[in-house]
Amino acid sequence: MKGMTRPPVATQPRRRALSPGVEYEFEKLVISREFSRNVVTKMLVERAERGGWELDRVRLSPDGTRRVVLRRKIIRQRRPTFFGF
């Protein structure tokens, strides 16, 4: 990563329901063309292992930048219902 100027740009994660009962959180990244394929792979693997993200989409722009969309499932806890109290 010697000589690299800027780290990838991440936006705030957004939430969206794809099917009933399943919600996903999405994060968009814009990765500069200066990063090699190996560096990008290592970065995405790190996010997957540590943050629970999975790859949703990758778009390669004509100028060489990568637009990556990551997603992770949102697990909601149900409130317990108490009867007779």
C-alpha positions as CSV (number, residue, x, y, z in Angstrom):
1,M,0.0,0.0,0.0
2,K,3.0,2.2,-0.4
3,G,2.2,5.4,-2.3
4,M,-1.6,5.1,-1.8
5,T,-3.2,8.5,-1.3
6,R,-6.7,8.0,0.0
7,P,-8.5,5.2,1.9
8,P,-11.8,3.9,0.6
9,V,-14.8,6.1,1.1
10,A,-17.8,4.6,3.1
11,T,-21.2,6.0,3.4
12,Q,-23.6,5.5,6.4
13,P,-25.2,2.1,6.4
14,R,-28.8,2.1,5.2
15,R,-31.5,-0.4,6.1
16,R,-34.0,-2.1,3.8
17,A,-36.3,-5.1,3.9
18,L,-35.9,-7.4,0.9
19,S,-38.6,-9.9,1.9
20,P,-41.1,-10.0,4.8
21,G,-39.4,-10.6,8.1
22,V,-35.8,-10.2,6.8
23,E,-34.0,-6.8,7.0
24,Y,-30.6,-6.0,5.7
25,E,-28.2,-3.1,6.4
26,F,-26.3,-1.9,3.4
27,E,-23.0,0.0,3.2
28,K,-21.6,1.5,0.0
29,L,-17.9,1.9,-0.6
30,V,-16.0,3.7,-3.3
31,I,-12.5,2.3,-3.7
32,S,-9.9,4.2,-5.7
33,R,-8.2,2.5,-8.6
34,E,-4.8,3.0,-6.9
35,F,-5.6,0.0,-4.7
36,S,-4.6,-3.4,-6.1
37,R,-7.0,-6.3,-6.4
38,N,-5.2,-8.1,-3.6
39,V,-5.5,-5.2,-1.2
40,V,-9.2,-4.7,-2.0
41,T,-9.8,-8.4,-1.5
42,K,-8.0,-8.4,1.9
43,M,-9.9,-5.3,3.0
44,L,-13.3,-6.9,2.1
45,V,-12.4,-10.2,3.8
46,E,-11.5,-8.3,6.9
47,R,-14.9,-6.5,6.9
48,A,-16.7,-9.8,6.3
49,E,-14.9,-11.6,9.2
50,R,-15.0,-8.8,11.7
51,G,-18.2,-7.0,10.9
52,G,-20.4,-9.7,9.5
53,W,-20.7,-8.0,6.1
54,E,-21.2,-10.0,2.8
55,L,-20.7,-8.8,-0.7
56,D,-23.8,-7.7,-2.5
57,R,-22.6,-5.9,-5.6
58,V,-19.3,-4.7,-7.2
59,R,-19.3,-2.2,-10.1
60,L,-16.1,-1.3,-11.9
61,S,-16.2,2.2,-13.4
62,P,-14.5,3.1,-16.7
63,D,-12.0,5.2,-14.7
64,G,-11.0,2.2,-12.6
65,T,-12.8,2.9,-9.3
66,R,-14.7,0.2,-7.7
67,R,-18.2,0.8,-6.3
68,V,-18.9,-1.9,-3.7
69,V,-22.1,-2.6,-1.8
70,L,-21.9,-4.7,1.3
71,R,-24.9,-6.0,3.3
72,R,-25.5,-7.7,6.6
73,K,-28.7,-9.2,8.1
74,I,-30.3,-7.3,10.9
75,I,-31.4,-9.6,13.7
76,R,-34.1,-8.1,15.9
77,Q,-34.9,-9.3,19.4
78,R,-38.5,-9.8,20.2
79,R,-39.9,-8.3,23.4
80,P,-41.0,-10.9,25.8
81,T,-44.7,-10.8,26.7
82,F,-45.5,-11.4,30.4
83,F,-48.9,-12.8,31.3
84,G,-50.4,-12.6,34.8
85,F,-48.2,-9.9,36.2
